[in-house]
């Protein structure tokens, strides 16, 4: 299992119905993605040096089971689609609560933006080599 984030559910993440609020699922997925990028060597320093940043076009959240206060979560990440130059990609996250039950699936479609030109771009060969190290799903598609 490709776990890239593990942590507690905080009181501030609970809604009026006493379960994890909707936006906290997206926050956990985003934190897992950042950890994933760091672990393959794509650090914030690389992004700043190359004036590059990730952006999202779509984020889909499918709820399976609720998560309660004081629970713990684990978040997995797998790339499901990617263009050959890395310019566009999709990542699937699965969020599991402390007892191992899958609570949500988050699927994001993203790209890279040149932060100076404000235009979409591909990755440099150096960064693409690191990006290829991201775990891929069984049904991965290269576009």
N, C-alpha and C positions, 0 to 999 in steps of 0.2 A: 504494500500500500504506500503510495507516494504522499505521505503526510508532510505538509509544509507549514502548518500552524497548529498549535495545541495550546489551549488556555481556558481560563474560567469565564463563565458568564457573569458579568458585572450587574449590580443593581440598576445602574443607569441604562442598561440594555433591555430592561423588562418593561412591558407595556401594562395598561390598565387591567388586562385579563390575566396577569401574572405569568406570562410566558414571553419568550424572546421576541422583541419587536421586529417588524419586517425589515427595517433598514440595517439592523445588526447583522443579519445574514450576509448582506452585501459587504458590510465592513469586514467581517471575518474572511470572506473570499478575497477581498482586496489585500488584506494583510498576508494571506497565504501566497498570493501572486507576487507580492514584493519580496517575501522570503524565498520563493522559488527563483526569482531573478537573481537575487543575491547569491543563492547557493550555486547557480551555474556560472557565476562570475560577472553578471551584469549589474554593477553597482551604481548607486546614485552619482558617484564620481565619474564613471564612464559616460553617463547620460549628460552630465553638465559639461564635460570636456567636449563632447561631440554635438552639443546643442540638440539633444534628442530626448523625446519623451513618449511614453505610451499613452494612447487615448482609447476610449471605448466608443463603439457605435451602437452596441446593443448589450443589454444585460437581462437575462431571463432567469427568474427564480421560481423553482417548483418546490412547494412545501410537501413534505411527507409525514413528519411527526413533529409535535411541538417540543420545545426545549424549555426547561423550567429554571427558575432562579437557582443560583449556586451550583448549577451543573457545569460540566467541562465539555469542551468541544474539540474535535480534531477535524482538520480540513485538508482534503487531498486536492491535487491539481494534475491534470493531464492535458496536453495539447491535442485537440481533435482535428484541426485544420491549420494549414500554413501555406503561404505562397513560397515558391522556391527562394525568393530574395528576402523572405521574412517580413515583407511590408504589411501584410495582413495575416491575422491569425485568430484562432478560436481556442479557448481554454474552458474545460469542464472542471468544476469543483464539486466535491461531495462533502457535506457537513454531517458529521456523526456526533451524537451526544455521548455522554460518559459511559452509558451502558452498551455502546457499540451500534445502536440503532441509527440508520440513515435518516436524518431529519430534513435535509434539503439538498437540491441540486441547483447549482448556479452555473449558467453558461454565458460566457462573454465573447463578443466579437470585437477585436481591436486592431490597431495599427500603430505605426510610429510616425511622429510628427517632428519635422525640423523646427525647433522652437524659434530659430532666428528668422527663417523664411515663412513660417506658419503654413507649411505645405507638407503633405504626406511624403514619406520617403522610405526607402529600404534600409537595411542594416549594412554597415561596413563589413568586409570579409572577416575581420577580427571579431566583431560582435556576433556575426552570423554563426561563426564556429561555436561560440558559447551558447547561442540561442538553440542550436541543434541538440544540445545536451538536455533539453527539457523532456521529461518523460512524455511518451506519446500513448494515446489510447489505442486499444486493439483495432478500432475502426478508423484510425488516422487517415486523413486524405491530404495529399500535397496537391495544391492547385496551381 
